[in-house]
Amino acid sequence: MSTSLTPHTTSSALERLRTSTDTAIYRITNRVTARYRAIVSGEEGMTTIEYALGTLAAAALAGILLLVVKSGGIQSAINNLFTQALTSTP
């Protein structure tokens, strides 16, 4: 048994296909747009703040280490270590 396609049924099927394709494209476009907006609007500021805090923490740690290394006991220990390393023979 064969079905014949009339111009009316063909155009109706094409219309349904076009509508479902348009709906799918619309949904995908909305998802991509929403994801793009979430990335651009929310993340840029956070990464800048994270870099600033990381830099501040690194500078604070460097300052603390500088104070520790410049103290008398640590400075003489480091000096003795380098002296032994340079004067010892293998």
PyMOL Python script that loads the backbone (N, CA, C, O; Angstrom):
from pymol import cmd

cmd.read_pdbstr("""\
ATOM      1  N   MET A   1       0.842  -1.162   0.000  1.00  0.00           N
ATOM      2  CA  MET A   1       0.000   0.000   0.000  1.00  0.00           C
ATOM      3  C   MET A   1       0.894   1.234   0.000  1.00  0.00           C
ATOM      4  O   MET A   1       1.758   1.391   0.862  1.00  0.00           O
ATOM      5  N   SER A   2       0.678   2.085  -0.956  1.00  0.00           N
ATOM      6  CA  SER A   2       1.527   3.259  -1.046  1.00  0.00           C
ATOM      7  C   SER A   2       0.711   4.498  -0.712  1.00  0.00           C
ATOM      8  O   SER A   2      -0.487   4.587  -0.978  1.00  0.00           O
ATOM      9  N   THR A   3       1.409   5.432  -0.126  1.00  0.00           N
ATOM     10  CA  THR A   3       0.766   6.698   0.200  1.00  0.00           C
ATOM     11  C   THR A   3       1.269   7.742  -0.765  1.00  0.00           C
ATOM     12  O   THR A   3       2.465   7.851  -1.033  1.00  0.00           O
ATOM     13  N   SER A   4       0.376   8.465  -1.252  1.00  0.00           N
ATOM     14  CA  SER A   4       0.802   9.521  -2.154  1.00  0.00           C
ATOM     15  C   SER A   4       0.864  10.821  -1.378  1.00  0.00           C
ATOM     16  O   SER A   4       0.026  11.107  -0.524  1.00  0.00           O
ATOM     17  N   LEU A   5       1.850  11.569  -1.692  1.00  0.00           N
ATOM     18  CA  LEU A   5       2.013  12.856  -1.030  1.00  0.00           C
ATOM     19  C   LEU A   5       1.397  13.938  -1.886  1.00  0.00           C
ATOM     20  O   LEU A   5       1.764  14.133  -3.045  1.00  0.00           O
ATOM     21  N   THR A   6       0.493  14.603  -1.312  1.00  0.00           N
ATOM     22  CA  THR A   6      -0.111  15.718  -2.024  1.00  0.00           C
ATOM     23  C   THR A   6       0.656  16.969  -1.667  1.00  0.00           C
ATOM     24  O   THR A   6       1.365  16.987  -0.661  1.00  0.00           O
ATOM     25  N   PRO A   7       0.538  17.995  -2.445  1.00  0.00           N
ATOM     26  CA  PRO A   7       1.240  19.243  -2.110  1.00  0.00           C
ATOM     27  C   PRO A   7       0.858  19.757  -0.727  1.00  0.00           C
ATOM     28  O   PRO A   7       1.680  20.372  -0.047  1.00  0.00           O
ATOM     29  N   HIS A   8      -0.373  19.513  -0.307  1.00  0.00           N
ATOM     30  CA  HIS A   8      -0.808  19.986   1.010  1.00  0.00           C
ATOM     31  C   HIS A   8      -0.072  19.234   2.122  1.00  0.00           C
ATOM     32  O   HIS A   8       0.416  19.858   3.064  1.00  0.00           O
ATOM     33  N   THR A   9       0.016  17.903   2.025  1.00  0.00           N
ATOM     34  CA  THR A   9       0.706  17.144   3.067  1.00  0.00           C
ATOM     35  C   THR A   9       2.206  17.408   3.044  1.00  0.00           C
ATOM     36  O   THR A   9       2.843  17.404   4.098  1.00  0.00           O
ATOM     37  N   THR A  10       2.773  17.634   1.891  1.00  0.00           N
ATOM     38  CA  THR A  10       4.201  17.933   1.800  1.00  0.00           C
ATOM     39  C   THR A  10       4.499  19.283   2.429  1.00  0.00           C
ATOM     40  O   THR A  10       5.461  19.405   3.188  1.00  0.00           O
ATOM     41  N   SER A  11       3.712  20.281   2.138  1.00  0.00           N
ATOM     42  CA  SER A  11       3.956  21.601   2.723  1.00  0.00           C
ATOM     43  C   SER A  11       3.692  21.582   4.222  1.00  0.00           C
ATOM     44  O   SER A  11       4.357  22.300   4.969  1.00  0.00           O
ATOM     45  N   SER A  12       2.750  20.788   4.670  1.00  0.00           N
ATOM     46  CA  SER A  12       2.466  20.677   6.094  1.00  0.00           C
ATOM     47  C   SER A  12       3.640  20.021   6.820  1.00  0.00           C
ATOM     48  O   SER A  12       4.033  20.459   7.901  1.00  0.00           O
ATOM     49  N   ALA A  13       4.199  18.965   6.218  1.00  0.00           N
ATOM     50  CA  ALA A  13       5.352  18.295   6.816  1.00  0.00           C
ATOM     51  C   ALA A  13       6.565  19.219   6.838  1.00  0.00           C
ATOM     52  O   ALA A  13       7.309  19.256   7.818  1.00  0.00           O
ATOM     53  N   LEU A  14       6.755  19.950   5.772  1.00  0.00           N
ATOM     54  CA  LEU A  14       7.872  20.903   5.726  1.00  0.00           C
ATOM     55  C   LEU A  14       7.691  22.014   6.748  1.00  0.00           C
ATOM     56  O   LEU A  14       8.659  22.467   7.358  1.00  0.00           O
ATOM     57  N   GLU A  15       6.485  22.440   6.932  1.00  0.00           N
ATOM     58  CA  GLU A  15       6.207  23.485   7.928  1.00  0.00           C
ATOM     59  C   GLU A  15       6.515  22.972   9.336  1.00  0.00           C
ATOM     60  O   GLU A  15       7.102  23.689  10.146  1.00  0.00           O
ATOM     61  N   ARG A  16       6.120  21.738   9.625  1.00  0.00           N
ATOM     62  CA  ARG A  16       6.415  21.160  10.948  1.00  0.00           C
ATOM     63  C   ARG A  16       7.922  21.015  11.151  1.00  0.00           C
ATOM     64  O   ARG A  16       8.437  21.289  12.235  1.00  0.00           O
ATOM     65  N   LEU A  17       8.622  20.585  10.109  1.00  0.00           N
ATOM     66  CA  LEU A  17      10.066  20.442  10.186  1.00  0.00           C
ATOM     67  C   LEU A  17      10.735  21.796  10.409  1.00  0.00           C
ATOM     68  O   LEU A  17      11.645  21.917  11.230  1.00  0.00           O
ATOM     69  N   ARG A  18      10.284  22.806   9.681  1.00  0.00           N
ATOM     70  CA  ARG A  18      10.842  24.144   9.839  1.00  0.00           C
ATOM     71  C   ARG A  18      10.583  24.673  11.245  1.00  0.00           C
ATOM     72  O   ARG A  18      11.466  25.270  11.861  1.00  0.00           O
ATOM     73  N   THR A  19       9.390  24.457  11.743  1.00  0.00           N
ATOM     74  CA  THR A  19       9.039  24.935  13.080  1.00  0.00           C
ATOM     75  C   THR A  19       9.879  24.236  14.144  1.00  0.00           C
ATOM     76  O   THR A  19      10.386  24.891  15.055  1.00  0.00           O
ATOM     77  N   SER A  20      10.033  22.915  14.043  1.00  0.00           N
ATOM     78  CA  SER A  20      10.829  22.199  15.042  1.00  0.00           C
ATOM     79  C   SER A  20      12.306  22.576  14.944  1.00  0.00           C
ATOM     80  O   SER A  20      12.994  22.657  15.962  1.00  0.00           O
ATOM     81  N   THR A  21      12.794  22.806  13.733  1.00  0.00           N
ATOM     82  CA  THR A  21      14.186  23.226  13.553  1.00  0.00           C
ATOM     83  C   THR A  21      14.389  24.624  14.125  1.00  0.00           C
ATOM     84  O   THR A  21      15.383  24.885  14.803  1.00  0.00           O
ATOM     85  N   ASP A  22      13.450  25.516  13.850  1.00  0.00           N
ATOM     86  CA  ASP A  22      13.543  26.868  14.400  1.00  0.00           C
ATOM     87  C   ASP A  22      13.525  26.837  15.928  1.00  0.00           C
ATOM     88  O   ASP A  22      14.264  27.575  16.580  1.00  0.00           O
ATOM     89  N   THR A  23      12.678  25.981  16.491  1.00  0.00           N
ATOM     90  CA  THR A  23      12.602  25.875  17.944  1.00  0.00           C
ATOM     91  C   THR A  23      13.920  25.360  18.513  1.00  0.00           C
ATOM     92  O   THR A  23      14.398  25.874  19.525  1.00  0.00           O
ATOM     93  N   ALA A  24      14.506  24.364  17.885  1.00  0.00           N
ATOM     94  CA  ALA A  24      15.785  23.823  18.356  1.00  0.00           C
ATOM     95  C   ALA A  24      16.888  24.866  18.266  1.00  0.00           C
ATOM     96  O   ALA A  24      17.684  25.019  19.191  1.00  0.00           O
ATOM     97  N   ILE A  25      16.931  25.575  17.160  1.00  0.00           N
ATOM     98  CA  ILE A  25      17.951  26.617  16.991  1.00  0.00           C
ATOM     99  C   ILE A  25      17.745  27.731  18.020  1.00  0.00           C
ATOM    100  O   ILE A  25      18.713  28.253  18.574  1.00  0.00           O
ATOM    101  N   TYR A  26      16.504  28.090  18.273  1.00  0.00           N
ATOM    102  CA  TYR A  26      16.196  29.117  19.256  1.00  0.00           C
ATOM    103  C   TYR A  26      16.670  28.686  20.651  1.00  0.00           C
ATOM    104  O   TYR A  26      17.259  29.485  21.379  1.00  0.00           O
ATOM    105  N   ARG A  27      16.417  27.443  21.016  1.00  0.00           N
ATOM    106  CA  ARG A  27      16.832  26.950  22.334  1.00  0.00           C
ATOM    107  C   ARG A  27      18.351  26.921  22.462  1.00  0.00           C
ATOM    108  O   ARG A  27      18.897  27.325  23.489  1.00  0.00           O
ATOM    109  N   ILE A  28      19.031  26.447  21.428  1.00  0.00           N
ATOM    110  CA  ILE A  28      20.500  26.399  21.463  1.00  0.00           C
ATOM    111  C   ILE A  28      21.076  27.802  21.551  1.00  0.00           C
ATOM    112  O   ILE A  28      22.016  28.052  22.306  1.00  0.00           O
ATOM    113  N   THR A  29      20.509  28.714  20.777  1.00  0.00           N
ATOM    114  CA  THR A  29      20.977  30.106  20.804  1.00  0.00           C
ATOM    115  C   THR A  29      20.786  30.710  22.187  1.00  0.00           C
ATOM    116  O   THR A  29      21.664  31.418  22.679  1.00  0.00           O
ATOM    117  N   ASN A  30      19.663  30.441  22.812  1.00  0.00           N
ATOM    118  CA  ASN A  30      19.426  30.961  24.162  1.00  0.00           C
ATOM    119  C   ASN A  30      20.414  30.386  25.164  1.00  0.00           C
ATOM    120  O   ASN A  30      20.905  31.110  26.030  1.00  0.00           O
ATOM    121  N   ARG A  31      20.710  29.107  25.060  1.00  0.00           N
ATOM    122  CA  ARG A  31      21.669  28.486  25.984  1.00  0.00           C
ATOM    123  C   ARG A  31      23.061  29.075  25.811  1.00  0.00           C
ATOM    124  O   ARG A  31      23.735  29.392  26.791  1.00  0.00           O
ATOM    125  N   VAL A  32      23.485  29.221  24.569  1.00  0.00           N
ATOM    126  CA  VAL A  32      24.821  29.772  24.303  1.00  0.00           C
ATOM    127  C   VAL A  32      24.903  31.217  24.783  1.00  0.00           C
ATOM    128  O   VAL A  32      25.895  31.623  25.388  1.00  0.00           O
ATOM    129  N   THR A  33      23.860  31.986  24.510  1.00  0.00           N
ATOM    130  CA  THR A  33      23.845  33.383  24.941  1.00  0.00           C
ATOM    131  C   THR A  33      23.876  33.495  26.456  1.00  0.00           C
ATOM    132  O   THR A  33      24.602  34.326  27.000  1.00  0.00           O
ATOM    133  N   ALA A  34      23.099  32.671  27.140  1.00  0.00           N
ATOM    134  CA  ALA A  34      23.077  32.708  28.602  1.00  0.00           C
ATOM    135  C   ALA A  34      24.432  32.311  29.176  1.00  0.00           C
ATOM    136  O   ALA A  34      24.895  32.919  30.141  1.00  0.00           O
ATOM    137  N   ARG A  35      25.065  31.310  28.601  1.00  0.00           N
ATOM    138  CA  ARG A  35      26.381  30.875  29.074  1.00  0.00           C
ATOM    139  C   ARG A  35      27.432  31.957  28.852  1.00  0.00           C
ATOM    140  O   ARG A  35      28.273  32.205  29.716  1.00  0.00           O
ATOM    141  N   TYR A  36      27.379  32.596  27.693  1.00  0.00           N
ATOM    142  CA  TYR A  36      28.316  33.676  27.385  1.00  0.00           C
ATOM    143  C   TYR A  36      28.154  34.828  28.377  1.00  0.00           C
ATOM    144  O   TYR A  36      29.139  35.363  28.886  1.00  0.00           O
ATOM    145  N   ARG A  37      26.921  35.198  28.641  1.00  0.00           N
ATOM    146  CA  ARG A  37      26.680  36.300  29.591  1.00  0.00           C
ATOM    147  C   ARG A  37      27.162  35.948  30.986  1.00  0.00           C
ATOM    148  O   ARG A  37      27.705  36.802  31.686  1.00  0.00           O
ATOM    149  N   ALA A  38      26.973  34.700  31.401  1.00  0.00           N
ATOM    150  CA  ALA A  38      27.427  34.277  32.729  1.00  0.00           C
ATOM    151  C   ALA A  38      28.947  34.342  32.829  1.00  0.00           C
ATOM    152  O   ALA A  38      29.496  34.759  33.849  1.00  0.00           O
ATOM    153  N   ILE A  39      29.614  33.928  31.764  1.00  0.00           N
ATOM    154  CA  ILE A  39      31.083  33.936  31.783  1.00  0.00           C
ATOM    155  C   ILE A  39      31.615  35.366  31.781  1.00  0.00           C
ATOM    156  O   ILE A  39      32.480  35.713  32.586  1.00  0.00           O
ATOM    157  N   VAL A  40      31.102  36.181  30.890  1.00  0.00           N
ATOM    158  CA  VAL A  40      31.631  37.532  30.730  1.00  0.00           C
ATOM    159  C   VAL A  40      31.305  38.422  31.923  1.00  0.00           C
ATOM    160  O   VAL A  40      32.168  39.161  32.398  1.00  0.00           O
ATOM    161  N   SER A  41      30.088  38.360  32.403  1.00  0.00           N
ATOM    162  CA  SER A  41      29.695  39.299  33.447  1.00  0.00           C
ATOM    163  C   SER A  41      30.211  38.913  34.823  1.00  0.00           C
ATOM    164  O   SER A  41      30.602  39.791  35.592  1.00  0.00           O
ATOM    165  N   GLY A  42      30.224  37.645  35.153  1.00  0.00           N
ATOM    166  CA  GLY A  42      30.557  37.254  36.511  1.00  0.00           C
ATOM    167  C   GLY A  42      32.006  36.889  36.741  1.00  0.00           C
ATOM    168  O   GLY A  42      32.516  37.119  37.838  1.00  0.00           O
ATOM    169  N   GLU A  43      32.677  36.344  35.785  1.00  0.00           N
ATOM    170  CA  GLU A  43      33.995  35.787  36.011  1.00  0.00           C
ATOM    171  C   GLU A  43      35.127  36.792  35.873  1.00  0.00           C
ATOM    172  O   GLU A  43      36.152  36.648  36.539  1.00  0.00           O
ATOM    173  N   GLU A  44      34.974  37.790  35.042  1.00  0.00           N
ATOM    174  CA  GLU A  44      36.076  38.711  34.815  1.00  0.00           C
ATOM    175  C   GLU A  44      36.478  39.441  36.083  1.00  0.00           C
ATOM    176  O   GLU A  44      37.667  39.553  36.381  1.00  0.00           O
ATOM    177  N   GLY A  45      35.516  39.934  36.827  1.00  0.00           N
ATOM    178  CA  GLY A  45      35.820  40.640  38.067  1.00  0.00           C
ATOM    179  C   GLY A  45      36.440  39.736  39.112  1.00  0.00           C
ATOM    180  O   GLY A  45      37.338  40.148  39.847  1.00  0.00           O
ATOM    181  N   MET A  46      35.962  38.505  39.180  1.00  0.00           N
ATOM    182  CA  MET A  46      36.486  37.572  40.158  1.00  0.00           C
ATOM    183  C   MET A  46      37.945  37.234  39.874  1.00  0.00           C
ATOM    184  O   MET A  46      38.741  37.141  40.809  1.00  0.00           O
ATOM    185  N   THR A  47      38.305  37.052  38.649  1.00  0.00           N
ATOM    186  CA  THR A  47      39.691  36.708  38.368  1.00  0.00           C
ATOM    187  C   THR A  47      40.611  37.877  38.678  1.00  0.00           C
ATOM    188  O   THR A  47      41.738  37.673  39.129  1.00  0.00           O
ATOM    189  N   THR A  48      40.154  39.083  38.448  1.00  0.00           N
ATOM    190  CA  THR A  48      40.961  40.255  38.771  1.00  0.00           C
ATOM    191  C   THR A  48      41.184  40.336  40.273  1.00  0.00           C
ATOM    192  O   THR A  48      42.299  40.605  40.722  1.00  0.00           O
ATOM    193  N   ILE A  49      40.148  40.109  41.042  1.00  0.00           N
ATOM    194  CA  ILE A  49      40.268  40.138  42.501  1.00  0.00           C
ATOM    195  C   ILE A  49      41.173  39.014  42.984  1.00  0.00           C
ATOM    196  O   ILE A  49      41.992  39.214  43.881  1.00  0.00           O
ATOM    197  N   GLU A  50      41.028  37.833  42.393  1.00  0.00           N
ATOM    198  CA  GLU A  50      41.876  36.714  42.799  1.00  0.00           C
ATOM    199  C   GLU A  50      43.344  37.003  42.518  1.00  0.00           C
ATOM    200  O   GLU A  50      44.203  36.696  43.345  1.00  0.00           O
ATOM    201  N   TYR A  51      43.641  37.590  41.360  1.00  0.00           N
ATOM    202  CA  TYR A  51      45.036  37.944  41.063  1.00  0.00           C
ATOM    203  C   TYR A  51      45.547  38.997  42.042  1.00  0.00           C
ATOM    204  O   TYR A  51      46.688  38.914  42.497  1.00  0.00           O
ATOM    205  N   ALA A  52      44.732  39.965  42.366  1.00  0.00           N
ATOM    206  CA  ALA A  52      45.148  41.019  43.297  1.00  0.00           C
ATOM    207  C   ALA A  52      45.422  40.438  44.680  1.00  0.00           C
ATOM    208  O   ALA A  52      46.424  40.781  45.308  1.00  0.00           O
ATOM    209  N   LEU A  53      44.544  39.565  45.158  1.00  0.00           N
ATOM    210  CA  LEU A  53      44.754  38.958  46.474  1.00  0.00           C
ATOM    211  C   LEU A  53      45.964  38.028  46.471  1.00  0.00           C
ATOM    212  O   LEU A  53      46.713  37.981  47.447  1.00  0.00           O
ATOM    213  N   GLY A  54      46.157  37.294  45.385  1.00  0.00           N
ATOM    214  CA  GLY A  54      47.332  36.431  45.289  1.00  0.00           C
ATOM    215  C   GLY A  54      48.624  37.224  45.295  1.00  0.00           C
ATOM    216  O   GLY A  54      49.597  36.830  45.938  1.00  0.00           O
ATOM    217  N   THR A  55      48.637  38.333  44.585  1.00  0.00           N
ATOM    218  CA  THR A  55      49.822  39.198  44.558  1.00  0.00           C
ATOM    219  C   THR A  55      50.079  39.801  45.931  1.00  0.00           C
ATOM    220  O   THR A  55      51.225  39.868  46.376  1.00  0.00           O
ATOM    221  N   LEU A  56      49.020  40.240  46.603  1.00  0.00           N
ATOM    222  CA  LEU A  56      49.159  40.809  47.945  1.00  0.00           C
ATOM    223  C   LEU A  56      49.684  39.758  48.922  1.00  0.00           C
ATOM    224  O   LEU A  56      50.555  40.054  49.740  1.00  0.00           O
ATOM    225  N   ALA A  57      49.164  38.540  48.844  1.00  0.00           N
ATOM    226  CA  ALA A  57      49.631  37.473  49.729  1.00  0.00           C
ATOM    227  C   ALA A  57      51.092  37.138  49.464  1.00  0.00           C
ATOM    228  O   ALA A  57      51.852  36.911  50.406  1.00  0.00           O
ATOM    229  N   ALA A  58      51.496  37.102  48.207  1.00  0.00           N
ATOM    230  CA  ALA A  58      52.889  36.813  47.860  1.00  0.00           C
ATOM    231  C   ALA A  58      53.819  37.912  48.375  1.00  0.00           C
ATOM    232  O   ALA A  58      54.908  37.624  48.871  1.00  0.00           O
ATOM    233  N   ALA A  59      53.396  39.157  48.259  1.00  0.00           N
ATOM    234  CA  ALA A  59      54.215  40.265  48.755  1.00  0.00           C
ATOM    235  C   ALA A  59      54.331  40.217  50.279  1.00  0.00           C
ATOM    236  O   ALA A  59      55.400  40.477  50.832  1.00  0.00           O
ATOM    237  N   ALA A  60      53.238  39.886  50.950  1.00  0.00           N
ATOM    238  CA  ALA A  60      53.273  39.780  52.418  1.00  0.00           C
ATOM    239  C   ALA A  60      54.200  38.643  52.849  1.00  0.00           C
ATOM    240  O   ALA A  60      54.974  38.801  53.793  1.00  0.00           O
ATOM    241  N   LEU A  61      54.127  37.510  52.171  1.00  0.00           N
ATOM    242  CA  LEU A  61      54.996  36.386  52.500  1.00  0.00           C
ATOM    243  C   LEU A  61      56.458  36.736  52.250  1.00  0.00           C
ATOM    244  O   LEU A  61      57.327  36.373  53.042  1.00  0.00           O
ATOM    245  N   ALA A  62      56.732  37.437  51.157  1.00  0.00           N
ATOM    246  CA  ALA A  62      58.104  37.857  50.863  1.00  0.00           C
ATOM    247  C   ALA A  62      58.620  38.799  51.942  1.00  0.00           C
ATOM    248  O   ALA A  62      59.780  38.708  52.343  1.00  0.00           O
ATOM    249  N   GLY A  63      57.770  39.698  52.410  1.00  0.00           N
ATOM    250  CA  GLY A  63      58.173  40.609  53.487  1.00  0.00           C
ATOM    251  C   GLY A  63      58.482  39.870  54.781  1.00  0.00           C
ATOM    252  O   GLY A  63      59.459  40.181  55.461  1.00  0.00           O
ATOM    253  N   ILE A  64      57.653  38.894  55.118  1.00  0.00           N
ATOM    254  CA  ILE A  64      57.890  38.109  56.335  1.00  0.00           C
ATOM    255  C   ILE A  64      59.180  37.306  56.219  1.00  0.00           C
ATOM    256  O   ILE A  64      59.971  37.254  57.161  1.00  0.00           O
ATOM    257  N   LEU A  65      59.389  36.679  55.058  1.00  0.00           N
ATOM    258  CA  LEU A  65      60.629  35.928  54.861  1.00  0.00           C
ATOM    259  C   LEU A  65      61.867  36.830  54.917  1.00  0.00           C
ATOM    260  O   LEU A  65      62.914  36.427  55.423  1.00  0.00           O
ATOM    261  N   LEU A  66      61.738  38.032  54.402  1.00  0.00           N
ATOM    262  CA  LEU A  66      62.850  38.979  54.457  1.00  0.00           C
ATOM    263  C   LEU A  66      63.182  39.336  55.896  1.00  0.00           C
ATOM    264  O   LEU A  66      64.355  39.417  56.262  1.00  0.00           O
ATOM    265  N   LEU A  67      62.163  39.550  56.713  1.00  0.00           N
ATOM    266  CA  LEU A  67      62.399  39.847  58.132  1.00  0.00           C
ATOM    267  C   LEU A  67      63.062  38.674  58.839  1.00  0.00           C
ATOM    268  O   LEU A  67      63.967  38.866  59.651  1.00  0.00           O
ATOM    269  N   VAL A  68      62.615  37.461  58.533  1.00  0.00           N
ATOM    270  CA  VAL A  68      63.188  36.277  59.174  1.00  0.00           C
ATOM    271  C   VAL A  68      64.633  36.088  58.754  1.00  0.00           C
ATOM    272  O   VAL A  68      65.490  35.802  59.590  1.00  0.00           O
ATOM    273  N   VAL A  69      64.917  36.245  57.462  1.00  0.00           N
ATOM    274  CA  VAL A  69      66.274  36.036  56.967  1.00  0.00           C
ATOM    275  C   VAL A  69      67.225  37.100  57.489  1.00  0.00           C
ATOM    276  O   VAL A  69      68.405  36.818  57.698  1.00  0.00           O
ATOM    277  N   LYS A  70      66.744  38.298  57.699  1.00  0.00           N
ATOM    278  CA  LYS A  70      67.620  39.379  58.175  1.00  0.00           C
ATOM    279  C   LYS A  70      67.857  39.326  59.678  1.00  0.00           C
ATOM    280  O   LYS A  70      68.677  40.083  60.197  1.00  0.00           O
ATOM    281  N   SER A  71      67.152  38.445  60.385  1.00  0.00           N
ATOM    282  CA  SER A  71      67.390  38.344  61.824  1.00  0.00           C
ATOM    283  C   SER A  71      68.779  37.744  62.061  1.00  0.00           C
ATOM    284  O   SER A  71      69.300  37.029  61.205  1.00  0.00           O
ATOM    285  N   GLY A  72      69.373  38.031  63.212  1.00  0.00           N
ATOM    286  CA  GLY A  72      70.763  37.657  63.484  1.00  0.00           C
ATOM    287  C   GLY A  72      71.041  36.169  63.399  1.00  0.00           C
ATOM    288  O   GLY A  72      72.001  35.774  62.737  1.00  0.00           O
ATOM    289  N   GLY A  73      70.248  35.330  64.036  1.00  0.00           N
ATOM    290  CA  GLY A  73      70.511  33.892  64.079  1.00  0.00           C
ATOM    291  C   GLY A  73      70.403  33.242  62.707  1.00  0.00           C
ATOM    292  O   GLY A  73      71.253  32.432  62.337  1.00  0.00           O
ATOM    293  N   ILE A  74      69.400  33.579  61.973  1.00  0.00           N
ATOM    294  CA  ILE A  74      69.194  33.004  60.642  1.00  0.00           C
ATOM    295  C   ILE A  74      70.279  33.486  59.686  1.00  0.00           C
ATOM    296  O   ILE A  74      70.773  32.716  58.862  1.00  0.00           O
ATOM    297  N   GLN A  75      70.650  34.761  59.796  1.00  0.00           N
ATOM    298  CA  GLN A  75      71.658  35.314  58.894  1.00  0.00           C
ATOM    299  C   GLN A  75      73.005  34.625  59.106  1.00  0.00           C
ATOM    300  O   GLN A  75      73.706  34.319  58.142  1.00  0.00           O
ATOM    301  N   SER A  76      73.365  34.384  60.356  1.00  0.00           N
ATOM    302  CA  SER A  76      74.637  33.707  60.605  1.00  0.00           C
ATOM    303  C   SER A  76      74.572  32.240  60.173  1.00  0.00           C
ATOM    304  O   SER A  76      75.576  31.704  59.705  1.00  0.00           O
ATOM    305  N   ALA A  77      73.433  31.584  60.315  1.00  0.00           N
ATOM    306  CA  ALA A  77      73.294  30.191  59.873  1.00  0.00           C
ATOM    307  C   ALA A  77      73.432  30.097  58.356  1.00  0.00           C
ATOM    308  O   ALA A  77      74.098  29.195  57.847  1.00  0.00           O
ATOM    309  N   ILE A  78      72.814  31.015  57.642  1.00  0.00           N
ATOM    310  CA  ILE A  78      72.920  31.023  56.176  1.00  0.00           C
ATOM    311  C   ILE A  78      74.343  31.325  55.751  1.00  0.00           C
ATOM    312  O   ILE A  78      74.857  30.729  54.804  1.00  0.00           O
ATOM    313  N   ASN A  79      74.987  32.265  56.464  1.00  0.00           N
ATOM    314  CA  ASN A  79      76.380  32.623  56.156  1.00  0.00           C
ATOM    315  C   ASN A  79      77.294  31.416  56.370  1.00  0.00           C
ATOM    316  O   ASN A  79      78.168  31.151  55.545  1.00  0.00           O
ATOM    317  N   ASN A  80      77.102  30.689  57.460  1.00  0.00           N
ATOM    318  CA  ASN A  80      77.908  29.485  57.729  1.00  0.00           C
ATOM    319  C   ASN A  80      77.647  28.413  56.673  1.00  0.00           C
ATOM    320  O   ASN A  80      78.582  27.730  56.254  1.00  0.00           O
ATOM    321  N   LEU A  81      76.432  28.254  56.244  1.00  0.00           N
ATOM    322  CA  LEU A  81      76.088  27.262  55.231  1.00  0.00           C
ATOM    323  C   LEU A  81      76.803  27.549  53.920  1.00  0.00           C
ATOM    324  O   LEU A  81      77.373  26.648  53.303  1.00  0.00           O
ATOM    325  N   PHE A  82      76.770  28.819  53.494  1.00  0.00           N
ATOM    326  CA  PHE A  82      77.463  29.172  52.247  1.00  0.00           C
ATOM    327  C   PHE A  82      78.978  29.051  52.393  1.00  0.00           C
ATOM    328  O   PHE A  82      79.665  28.634  51.460  1.00  0.00           O
ATOM    329  N   THR A  83      79.484  29.409  53.536  1.00  0.00           N
ATOM    330  CA  THR A  83      80.931  29.312  53.755  1.00  0.00           C
ATOM    331  C   THR A  83      81.382  27.863  53.672  1.00  0.00           C
ATOM    332  O   THR A  83      82.382  27.558  53.022  1.00  0.00           O
ATOM    333  N   GLN A  84      80.646  26.963  54.330  1.00  0.00           N
ATOM    334  CA  GLN A  84      80.982  25.545  54.271  1.00  0.00           C
ATOM    335  C   GLN A  84      80.862  25.000  52.844  1.00  0.00           C
ATOM    336  O   GLN A  84      81.691  24.197  52.416  1.00  0.00           O
ATOM    337  N   ALA A  85      79.845  25.427  52.119  1.00  0.00           N
ATOM    338  CA  ALA A  85      79.644  24.928  50.755  1.00  0.00           C
ATOM    339  C   ALA A  85      80.767  25.392  49.835  1.00  0.00           C
ATOM    340  O   ALA A  85      81.188  24.642  48.955  1.00  0.00           O
ATOM    341  N   LEU A  86      81.249  26.594  50.019  1.00  0.00           N
ATOM    342  CA  LEU A  86      82.275  27.134  49.132  1.00  0.00           C
ATOM    343  C   LEU A  86      83.680  26.640  49.517  1.00  0.00           C
ATOM    344  O   LEU A  86      84.546  26.539  48.648  1.00  0.00           O
ATOM    345  N   THR A  87      83.919  26.334  50.785  1.00  0.00           N
ATOM    346  CA  THR A  87      85.264  25.935  51.212  1.00  0.00           C
ATOM    347  C   THR A  87      85.476  24.427  51.248  1.00  0.00           C
ATOM    348  O   THR A  87      86.619  23.971  51.280  1.00  0.00           O
ATOM    349  N   SER A  88      84.418  23.657  51.243  1.00  0.00           N
ATOM    350  CA  SER A  88      84.594  22.197  51.316  1.00  0.00           C
ATOM    351  C   SER A  88      84.999  21.653  49.959  1.00  0.00           C
ATOM    352  O   SER A  88      84.604  22.173  48.916  1.00  0.00           O
ATOM    353  N   THR A  89      85.810  20.578  49.999  1.00  0.00           N
ATOM    354  CA  THR A  89      86.227  19.932  48.770  1.00  0.00           C
ATOM    355  C   THR A  89      85.558  18.564  48.687  1.00  0.00           C
ATOM    356  O   THR A  89      85.338  17.924  49.715  1.00  0.00           O
ATOM    357  N   PRO A  90      85.239  18.118  47.507  1.00  0.00           N
ATOM    358  CA  PRO A  90      84.555  16.819  47.381  1.00  0.00           C
ATOM    359  C   PRO A  90      85.461  15.653  47.642  1.00  0.00           C
ATOM    360  O   PRO A  90      85.024  14.504  47.572  1.00  0.00           O
TER     361      PRO A  90
END
""", "prot")
cmd.dss("prot")
cmd.show_as("cartoon", "prot")
cmd.util.cbc("prot")
cmd.orient("prot")
